[in-house]
Amino acid sequence: MDTASLGDALAVVNASLNASSAVALGTGFVLIKRKTVRGHQRAMLTALLASALFLVFYLTRVALTGTHEFAGEGTARVVYLSILFTHMILAVVVVPLVLRLLYLVRERRFHDHARLARWVFPVWAYVSVTGLLVYLLLYQIYGYR
C-alpha cells in the first residue's frame, strides 16, 4: 500500500472515529439524563477513546500525506471552509475542557463536572459531527485535488 492509499484509508478510519464519538456522546447525554451513571461513564469513555484515537490517526495521516485542497467552488467552498475553521478552532478549545472534566470526575467533584459539561458537551458534539462532515465534503462529495 502506497502512502496516498494509506492516507485515504486513515481518513475513512478518522471519519468512523468521529461518528463513533458523536454517537457515544449522544448516548452518554441520554444516559445521564436518565441518571444511568455507569452507562454514562462507559459512553463517555468510548467518546474519549474514539476522539483520542482520531487525534493520533489524524496527525499520522497529515504527516504522511499533508493537507488536501477542497475541490468545491463558490458557495460550497464558503460552507466547507466555515465548517472546517469552526471545527478546527473548537477542536483545539475542547481538549483542555475535556481534560478538566476528567479531572473533576477523578476528584469526585460531580457538581462542578455537571456544570462544565453543559458547556463542553455541545462543543465536543459539534467537533465530532463537523469532523465527519469535513470528511464527507472533502473526500466523498467533492473529492480533493
C-alpha atoms as a printed R data frame, in Angstrom:
    type eleno elety resid chain resno       x      y      z
1   ATOM     1    CA   MET     A     1   0.000  0.000  0.000
2   ATOM     2    CA   ASP     A     2   1.442  3.346 -1.007
3   ATOM     3    CA   THR     A     3   1.388  6.469  1.163
4   ATOM     4    CA   ALA     A     4  -1.590  8.069 -0.600
5   ATOM     5    CA   SER     A     5  -3.688  4.904 -0.209
6   ATOM     6    CA   LEU     A     6  -2.737  4.653  3.453
7   ATOM     7    CA   GLY     A     7  -3.668  8.315  3.934
8   ATOM     8    CA   ASP     A     8  -7.055  7.746  2.291
9   ATOM     9    CA   ALA     A     9  -7.646  4.659  4.460
10  ATOM    10    CA   LEU     A    10  -6.780  6.662  7.582
11  ATOM    11    CA   ALA     A    11  -9.264  9.344  6.501
12  ATOM    12    CA   VAL     A    12 -12.027  6.706  6.474
13  ATOM    13    CA   VAL     A    13 -10.925  5.443  9.897
14  ATOM    14    CA   ASN     A    14 -10.954  9.019 11.207
15  ATOM    15    CA   ALA     A    15 -14.441  9.655  9.858
16  ATOM    16    CA   SER     A    16 -15.595  6.480 11.583
17  ATOM    17    CA   LEU     A    17 -13.971  7.568 14.831
18  ATOM    18    CA   ASN     A    18 -15.692 10.963 14.633
19  ATOM    19    CA   ALA     A    19 -19.023  9.260 14.014
20  ATOM    20    CA   SER     A    20 -18.381  6.860 16.909
21  ATOM    21    CA   SER     A    21 -17.533  9.748 19.197
22  ATOM    22    CA   ALA     A    22 -20.708 11.601 18.209
23  ATOM    23    CA   VAL     A    23 -22.878  8.530 18.854
24  ATOM    24    CA   ALA     A    24 -21.161  7.853 22.189
25  ATOM    25    CA   LEU     A    25 -21.615 11.485 23.232
26  ATOM    26    CA   GLY     A    26 -25.303 11.381 22.384
27  ATOM    27    CA   THR     A    27 -25.690  8.092 24.222
28  ATOM    28    CA   GLY     A    28 -23.871  9.468 27.256
29  ATOM    29    CA   PHE     A    29 -26.129 12.513 27.259
30  ATOM    30    CA   VAL     A    30 -29.284 10.392 27.189
31  ATOM    31    CA   LEU     A    31 -27.953  8.053 29.878
32  ATOM    32    CA   ILE     A    32 -27.039 10.811 32.314
33  ATOM    33    CA   LYS     A    33 -30.450 12.421 31.800
34  ATOM    34    CA   ARG     A    34 -31.916  9.032 32.817
35  ATOM    35    CA   LYS     A    35 -29.497  9.010 35.788
36  ATOM    36    CA   THR     A    36 -27.811  5.862 34.482
37  ATOM    37    CA   VAL     A    37 -24.388  6.903 35.750
38  ATOM    38    CA   ARG     A    38 -22.438  3.708 34.960
39  ATOM    39    CA   GLY     A    39 -23.737  3.660 31.382
40  ATOM    40    CA   HIS     A    40 -22.918  7.355 31.062
41  ATOM    41    CA   GLN     A    41 -19.360  6.678 32.214
42  ATOM    42    CA   ARG     A    42 -18.932  3.913 29.644
43  ATOM    43    CA   ALA     A    43 -20.353  6.038 26.847
44  ATOM    44    CA   MET     A    44 -18.132  8.986 27.711
45  ATOM    45    CA   LEU     A    45 -15.033  6.791 27.933
46  ATOM    46    CA   THR     A    46 -15.945  5.460 24.486
47  ATOM    47    CA   ALA     A    47 -16.238  9.028 23.175
48  ATOM    48    CA   LEU     A    48 -12.908  9.904 24.778
49  ATOM    49    CA   LEU     A    49 -11.164  6.851 23.311
50  ATOM    50    CA   ALA     A    50 -12.615  7.491 19.839
51  ATOM    51    CA   SER     A    51 -11.548 11.142 19.973
52  ATOM    52    CA   ALA     A    52  -8.052 10.286 21.222
53  ATOM    53    CA   LEU     A    53  -7.576  7.660 18.508
54  ATOM    54    CA   PHE     A    54  -8.859 10.156 15.964
55  ATOM    55    CA   LEU     A    55  -6.174 12.636 17.014
56  ATOM    56    CA   VAL     A    56  -3.392 10.041 16.718
57  ATOM    57    CA   PHE     A    57  -4.563  8.817 13.313
58  ATOM    58    CA   TYR     A    58  -5.251 12.345 12.050
59  ATOM    59    CA   LEU     A    59  -1.740 13.501 12.912
60  ATOM    60    CA   THR     A    60  -0.355 10.352 11.289
61  ATOM    61    CA   ARG     A    61  -2.361 10.995  8.109
62  ATOM    62    CA   VAL     A    62  -1.255 14.614  7.905
63  ATOM    63    CA   ALA     A    63   2.368 13.579  8.443
64  ATOM    64    CA   LEU     A    64   2.063 11.052  5.614
65  ATOM    65    CA   THR     A    65   0.028 12.977  3.041
66  ATOM    66    CA   GLY     A    66  -0.237 16.575  4.192
67  ATOM    67    CA   THR     A    67  -3.452 18.521  3.866
68  ATOM    68    CA   HIS     A    68  -5.773 18.406  0.883
69  ATOM    69    CA   GLU     A    69  -7.315 21.226 -1.090
70  ATOM    70    CA   PHE     A    70 -11.096 21.324 -1.278
71  ATOM    71    CA   ALA     A    71 -12.280 20.945 -4.888
72  ATOM    72    CA   GLY     A    72 -15.643 22.693 -4.487
73  ATOM    73    CA   GLU     A    73 -16.169 26.272 -5.593
74  ATOM    74    CA   GLY     A    74 -18.411 29.214 -4.765
75  ATOM    75    CA   THR     A    75 -20.972 28.684 -2.017
76  ATOM    76    CA   ALA     A    76 -19.828 25.102 -1.448
77  ATOM    77    CA   ARG     A    77 -16.295 26.323 -0.731
78  ATOM    78    CA   VAL     A    78 -17.541 29.009  1.677
79  ATOM    79    CA   VAL     A    79 -19.692 26.473  3.533
80  ATOM    80    CA   TYR     A    80 -16.841 23.935  3.668
81  ATOM    81    CA   LEU     A    81 -14.308 26.474  4.927
82  ATOM    82    CA   SER     A    82 -16.772 27.799  7.530
83  ATOM    83    CA   ILE     A    83 -17.325 24.289  8.845
84  ATOM    84    CA   LEU     A    84 -13.613 23.472  8.696
85  ATOM    85    CA   PHE     A    85 -12.421 26.593 10.523
86  ATOM    86    CA   THR     A    86 -15.012 26.385 13.283
87  ATOM    87    CA   HIS     A    87 -14.255 22.668 13.610
88  ATOM    88    CA   MET     A    88 -10.508 23.312 13.915
89  ATOM    89    CA   ILE     A    89 -10.829 26.137 16.443
90  ATOM    90    CA   LEU     A    90 -13.305 24.289 18.626
91  ATOM    91    CA   ALA     A    91 -11.270 21.051 18.393
92  ATOM    92    CA   VAL     A    92  -8.343 22.885 19.972
93  ATOM    93    CA   VAL     A    93 -10.565 24.526 22.592
94  ATOM    94    CA   VAL     A    94 -12.336 21.304 23.604
95  ATOM    95    CA   VAL     A    95  -9.196 19.332 24.525
96  ATOM    96    CA   PRO     A    96  -8.355 21.165 27.778
97  ATOM    97    CA   LEU     A    97 -12.058 21.325 28.637
98  ATOM    98    CA   VAL     A    98 -12.417 17.550 28.324
99  ATOM    99    CA   LEU     A    99  -9.264 17.101 30.401
100 ATOM   100    CA   ARG     A   100 -10.802 19.365 33.038
101 ATOM   101    CA   LEU     A   101 -13.977 17.249 33.036
102 ATOM   102    CA   LEU     A   102 -11.862 14.134 33.611
103 ATOM   103    CA   TYR     A   103 -10.027 15.841 36.455
104 ATOM   104    CA   LEU     A   104 -13.307 16.851 38.102
105 ATOM   105    CA   VAL     A   105 -14.592 13.274 37.918
106 ATOM   106    CA   ARG     A   106 -11.340 11.908 39.335
107 ATOM   107    CA   GLU     A   107 -11.622 14.357 42.215
108 ATOM   108    CA   ARG     A   108 -15.276 13.328 42.664
109 ATOM   109    CA   ARG     A   109 -16.437 16.921 42.076
110 ATOM   110    CA   PHE     A   110 -19.541 15.810 40.216
111 ATOM   111    CA   HIS     A   111 -21.485 19.045 40.647
112 ATOM   112    CA   ASP     A   112 -18.632 21.039 39.055
113 ATOM   113    CA   HIS     A   113 -18.292 18.359 36.378
114 ATOM   114    CA   ALA     A   114 -22.000 18.619 35.512
115 ATOM   115    CA   ARG     A   115 -21.887 22.430 35.352
116 ATOM   116    CA   LEU     A   116 -18.901 22.434 32.996
117 ATOM   117    CA   ALA     A   117 -20.229 19.517 30.930
118 ATOM   118    CA   ARG     A   118 -23.281 21.597 29.995
119 ATOM   119    CA   TRP     A   119 -20.907 23.805 28.014
120 ATOM   120    CA   VAL     A   120 -18.398 21.203 26.854
121 ATOM   121    CA   PHE     A   121 -20.910 18.650 25.558
122 ATOM   122    CA   PRO     A   122 -22.278 20.763 22.670
123 ATOM   123    CA   VAL     A   123 -18.766 21.854 21.679
124 ATOM   124    CA   TRP     A   124 -17.433 18.285 21.688
125 ATOM   125    CA   ALA     A   125 -20.508 17.048 19.823
126 ATOM   126    CA   TYR     A   126 -20.106 19.833 17.237
127 ATOM   127    CA   VAL     A   127 -16.447 18.907 16.728
128 ATOM   128    CA   SER     A   128 -17.321 15.224 16.260
129 ATOM   129    CA   VAL     A   129 -20.176 15.850 13.829
130 ATOM   130    CA   THR     A   130 -18.348 18.505 11.811
131 ATOM   131    CA   GLY     A   131 -15.303 16.233 11.605
132 ATOM   132    CA   LEU     A   132 -17.499 13.727  9.826
133 ATOM   133    CA   LEU     A   133 -18.980 16.481  7.620
134 ATOM   134    CA   VAL     A   134 -15.497 17.686  6.646
135 ATOM   135    CA   TYR     A   135 -14.595 14.147  5.586
136 ATOM   136    CA   LEU     A   136 -17.794 13.725  3.576
137 ATOM   137    CA   LEU     A   137 -17.381 17.077  1.827
138 ATOM   138    CA   LEU     A   138 -13.656 16.687  1.172
139 ATOM   139    CA   TYR     A   139 -13.459 13.018  0.198
140 ATOM   140    CA   GLN     A   140 -16.926 11.848 -0.841
141 ATOM   141    CA   ILE     A   141 -18.973 14.735 -2.207
142 ATOM   142    CA   TYR     A   142 -16.400 16.977 -3.894
143 ATOM   143    CA   GLY     A   143 -13.208 14.981 -3.833
144 ATOM   144    CA   TYR     A   144  -9.913 16.725 -3.252
145 ATOM   145    CA   ARG     A   145  -7.247 17.994 -5.584
